[in-house]
Amino acid sequence: MSSHNAQSSPAASNPGQAPYELAEQAAAALLQKTGFSAFDVAIVLGSGWRPAADVVCEAADSDVQEFPMSDLPGFLPPTAEGHGGTIRALRIGERNVLILLGRTHAYEGHELWRCAHAVRTAAAAGVKQVVLTNAAGGLTEGMSVGEPVLISDHINFTAKTPLVGANFVNLVDAYSPELREKVKALRPSIREAVYAMMPGPQYETPAEIHMLRTFGVGLVGMSTVYETIAAREAGVDVLGISLVTNLAAGVTGEALNHEEVLAAGQAAAQEMGSLLASVIQS
């Protein structure tokens, strides 16, 4: 199904149960296209993380298949710079791995179910663990650009959710303590922080950053939370990793721009890719 058809189909435009049906359709198309019977792990790569995918793929024990996301029902090509809009399917060790290069952001004007569609599709394709990565502003003193930080919890400052109806998903331990411990065993020096999702697309003001710090926030960005909610709804364990790509407004006194976010991702690609590959194999 083309992206045009996916966008205009009844399932793609109606709220409620239709997004789940569309995820099932996308999962069936994904499995048919790749020849996999199911997937075990999915990785969603955020702004600037594409080079890390190449490093992960170097650990592949199979051919790496890659195709546009928009080949599957319900997917649209991402519009944010640094979001590739492709899917890779591969095997690492005993695990079938799905890599989604790019995500759909709410600030692009889409309905929230689209932000959760990739994770719901992965869950429908058998995924039990998802690694959600993003580019984030660092608020904690001592954080540096290019540093990976585990997400320990989140605060949703958008006041929105991809869930519909009386769907009371438990978000205690939303970010799997077990998966976080695996990462810390591989990299004892890695720090953890609470991630705040802001609506965007504008960056935060110094006053907003001051507020977030007061709330105990160490990372700030514009994604990930809706995907985490959808993953937990589906019973999928979540590992969240932010790459500190800039120090948030008011920390350095300098203006922020998207180009430095992408540049930081490029510089940290080798380290990030190696860490992700190790997590998959652990």
C-alpha positions as CSV (number, residue, x, y, z in Angstrom):
1,M,0.0,0.0,0.0
2,S,1.4,3.4,-0.9
3,S,1.7,6.2,1.6
4,H,-1.1,8.1,-0.3
5,N,-3.5,5.1,0.1
6,A,-2.5,4.7,3.7
7,Q,-3.3,8.3,4.5
8,S,-6.6,8.3,2.7
9,S,-7.9,4.9,3.9
10,P,-10.7,4.8,6.4
11,A,-8.5,3.0,8.9
12,A,-5.9,5.7,8.6
13,S,-8.2,8.6,9.3
14,N,-10.7,7.3,11.9
15,P,-9.9,7.5,15.6
16,G,-10.6,4.8,18.2
17,Q,-10.0,1.2,17.3
18,A,-9.0,1.8,13.6
19,P,-5.3,2.6,14.4
20,Y,-4.9,-0.8,16.0
21,E,-6.3,-2.5,13.0
22,L,-4.0,-0.5,10.8
23,A,-1.0,-1.6,12.9
24,E,-2.0,-5.2,12.4
25,Q,-2.2,-4.6,8.6
26,A,1.2,-2.9,8.6
27,A,2.7,-5.7,10.7
28,A,1.3,-8.4,8.3
29,A,2.8,-6.4,5.3
30,L,6.1,-6.0,7.1
31,L,6.4,-9.8,7.8
32,Q,5.4,-10.6,4.3
33,K,7.9,-8.1,2.8
34,T,10.8,-9.2,4.9
35,G,10.2,-12.9,5.1
36,F,10.5,-12.9,8.9
37,S,8.0,-14.9,10.9
38,A,8.2,-12.3,13.8
39,F,10.5,-9.7,15.3
40,D,12.0,-9.7,18.8
41,V,13.4,-6.2,19.2
42,A,12.7,-2.8,17.6
43,I,14.9,0.3,17.7
44,V,13.4,3.7,16.9
45,L,16.2,6.1,16.0
46,G,15.7,9.8,16.6
47,S,17.2,13.0,15.1
48,G,20.9,12.5,14.1
49,W,20.9,8.8,15.1
50,R,21.0,7.4,11.5
51,P,24.8,6.8,11.5
52,A,24.4,4.7,14.6
53,A,22.1,2.3,12.6
54,D,25.0,1.6,10.2
55,V,27.2,0.5,13.2
56,V,24.4,-1.7,14.5
57,C,24.0,-3.3,11.1
58,E,27.7,-4.2,11.1
59,A,26.9,-6.8,13.8
60,A,24.2,-8.4,11.6
61,D,24.2,-12.2,11.1
62,S,22.0,-11.8,8.1
63,D,21.5,-9.6,5.1
64,V,20.1,-6.2,6.0
65,Q,16.9,-5.4,4.2
66,E,16.0,-1.7,3.9
67,F,12.9,-0.1,2.4
68,P,10.8,3.1,2.8
69,M,8.5,3.3,5.8
70,S,5.8,4.5,3.5
71,D,5.7,1.1,1.8
72,L,3.6,-0.1,4.8
73,P,0.0,0.9,5.6
74,G,-0.3,4.0,7.8
75,F,3.3,5.2,7.6
76,L,4.2,8.6,6.2
77,P,7.7,9.8,5.3
78,P,9.0,11.8,8.2
79,T,9.6,15.5,7.5
80,A,12.0,16.5,10.3
81,E,15.6,16.9,9.1
82,G,17.7,14.0,10.2
83,H,14.8,11.5,10.2
84,G,15.5,9.0,7.4
85,G,12.1,7.5,6.8
86,T,13.2,3.9,6.2
87,I,13.0,0.5,7.9
88,R,15.7,-2.0,8.2
89,A,15.2,-5.7,9.1
90,L,18.1,-7.9,10.2
91,R,19.1,-10.7,12.5
92,I,21.7,-10.3,15.3
93,G,22.6,-13.5,17.1
94,E,19.3,-15.2,17.9
95,R,17.2,-12.1,17.7
96,N,15.3,-10.6,14.8
97,V,15.7,-6.8,14.8
98,L,13.6,-4.0,13.4
99,I,15.3,-0.6,13.0
100,L,13.0,2.4,12.3
101,L,15.1,5.3,11.0
102,G,12.9,8.3,11.7
103,R,9.7,9.0,13.5
104,T,6.5,11.0,13.1
105,H,6.3,14.0,15.4
106,A,3.1,15.6,16.7
107,Y,4.5,19.0,15.9
108,E,4.3,18.1,12.2
109,G,0.6,18.4,12.5
110,H,-0.3,14.7,12.6
111,E,-2.9,13.0,14.7
112,L,-1.3,11.3,17.8
113,W,-2.0,7.8,16.6
114,R,0.5,8.3,13.9
115,C,3.2,9.0,16.5
116,A,2.4,5.6,18.0
117,H,1.9,3.7,14.8
118,A,5.5,2.4,14.4
119,V,5.6,1.0,17.9
120,R,2.1,-0.5,17.6
121,T,3.2,-2.1,14.3
122,A,6.3,-3.5,15.9
123,A,4.3,-4.9,18.7
124,A,1.9,-6.5,16.3
125,A,4.9,-8.1,14.5
126,G,5.9,-9.8,17.7
127,V,8.3,-7.3,19.3
128,K,8.6,-7.6,23.1
129,Q,11.3,-5.0,23.6
130,V,11.7,-1.6,22.0
131,V,14.6,0.8,22.3
132,L,13.5,4.4,21.9
133,T,16.2,6.9,21.1
134,N,16.1,10.6,20.8
135,A,18.1,13.8,20.7
136,A,17.6,15.8,23.9
137,G,18.7,18.9,25.6
138,G,20.7,18.3,28.7
139,L,19.6,20.1,31.9
140,T,21.7,18.4,34.5
141,E,25.0,20.1,35.5
142,G,27.9,18.1,34.2
143,M,26.2,16.7,31.1
144,S,28.1,17.1,27.9
145,V,27.2,17.1,24.2
146,G,27.4,13.6,22.8
147,E,26.7,11.9,26.1
148,P,24.2,9.0,26.1
149,V,21.8,9.2,29.1
150,L,19.2,6.5,30.1
151,I,15.6,7.7,30.5
152,S,14.5,6.7,34.0
153,D,11.0,8.2,33.8
154,H,9.2,10.9,31.9
155,I,6.9,13.9,32.4
156,N,4.4,14.5,29.6
157,F,4.1,18.3,29.3
158,T,1.9,18.1,26.2
159,A,-1.1,17.0,28.2
160,K,-2.0,14.6,25.3
161,T,-1.9,10.9,24.7
162,P,-2.2,8.4,21.8
163,L,-4.7,6.4,23.9
164,V,-8.5,6.6,23.3
165,G,-11.3,5.8,25.7
166,A,-11.1,4.2,29.2
167,N,-7.6,2.8,28.6
168,F,-5.9,3.1,31.9
169,V,-2.3,2.0,31.1
170,N,0.0,1.6,34.1
171,L,3.1,3.6,33.7
172,V,5.0,2.6,36.8
173,D,8.4,1.4,35.6
174,A,7.5,2.6,32.1
175,Y,11.2,2.4,31.3
176,S,12.2,-1.2,32.1
177,P,14.5,-1.4,35.2
178,E,15.8,-4.7,33.9
179,L,16.8,-3.3,30.5
180,R,18.4,-0.2,32.2
181,E,20.4,-2.5,34.4
182,K,21.7,-4.4,31.4
183,V,22.9,-1.1,29.9
184,K,24.5,-0.1,33.2
185,A,26.3,-3.5,33.3
186,L,27.7,-2.7,29.9
187,R,28.5,0.9,30.6
188,P,28.7,1.5,34.4
189,S,29.4,5.2,34.0
190,I,26.1,6.0,32.1
191,R,23.8,8.3,34.0
192,E,20.0,8.3,34.2
193,A,17.6,11.2,34.1
194,V,13.9,12.1,33.9
195,Y,12.9,13.1,30.3
196,A,10.3,15.9,29.7
197,M,8.4,15.9,26.5
198,M,7.5,19.4,25.3
199,P,5.1,20.1,22.4
200,G,7.7,22.0,20.2
201,P,8.7,22.7,17.5
202,Q,10.1,25.8,19.2
203,Y,12.9,25.2,21.7
204,E,12.3,25.9,25.3
205,T,12.8,29.3,26.9
206,P,15.3,29.8,29.7
207,A,12.3,30.2,32.1
208,E,10.8,26.9,30.9
209,I,14.2,25.2,31.5
210,H,14.3,26.7,35.0
211,M,10.8,25.2,35.6
212,L,11.8,21.8,34.3
213,R,14.9,21.7,36.5
214,T,12.7,22.6,39.5
215,F,10.6,19.5,38.7
216,G,13.7,17.3,38.6
217,V,14.0,17.0,34.9
218,G,17.4,16.2,33.3
219,L,16.5,15.8,29.7
220,V,14.1,17.7,27.4
221,G,12.8,16.9,23.9
222,M,9.8,16.6,21.7
223,S,9.2,12.9,21.2
224,T,9.3,9.4,22.7
225,V,6.6,9.7,25.4
226,Y,3.7,8.8,23.1
227,E,5.7,5.8,21.8
228,T,6.4,4.7,25.4
229,I,2.7,4.9,26.3
230,A,1.7,2.9,23.2
231,A,4.4,0.3,24.0
232,R,3.4,-0.2,27.6
233,E,-0.3,-0.5,26.4
234,A,0.9,-3.4,24.2
235,G,2.9,-5.0,27.0
236,V,6.3,-4.2,25.3
237,D,9.2,-3.4,27.5
238,V,10.8,0.0,26.8
239,L,14.5,1.1,27.0
240,G,14.8,4.9,26.5
241,I,18.2,6.4,25.6
242,S,18.7,10.1,24.9
243,L,21.7,11.5,23.2
244,V,22.6,14.9,24.7
245,T,22.9,17.0,21.5
246,N,22.8,20.4,23.1
247,L,22.8,22.0,26.5
248,A,19.3,23.4,27.0
249,A,18.5,27.1,26.8
250,G,19.9,29.0,29.8
251,V,22.6,26.5,30.4
252,T,25.2,27.9,28.1
253,G,23.6,31.2,27.1
254,E,23.9,30.3,23.4
255,A,21.1,30.0,20.9
256,L,20.0,26.5,19.8
257,N,19.7,25.2,16.3
258,H,18.8,21.8,14.7
259,E,22.1,21.6,12.8
260,E,24.0,21.2,16.0
261,V,21.6,18.4,17.0
262,L,22.4,16.5,13.9
263,A,26.2,17.2,14.1
264,A,26.3,15.8,17.7
265,G,24.5,12.6,16.5
266,Q,27.1,12.2,13.7
267,A,30.0,12.6,16.1
268,A,28.6,10.0,18.6
269,A,27.4,7.5,16.0
270,Q,30.1,4.9,16.6
271,E,29.7,4.9,20.4
272,M,25.9,4.8,20.1
273,G,25.8,2.1,17.5
274,S,28.1,-0.1,19.5
275,L,26.1,0.4,22.7
276,L,22.8,-0.5,20.9
277,A,24.4,-3.6,19.3
278,S,25.7,-4.7,22.7
279,V,22.2,-4.2,24.3
280,I,20.6,-6.4,21.6
281,Q,23.1,-9.1,22.1
282,S,23.0,-9.1,25.9
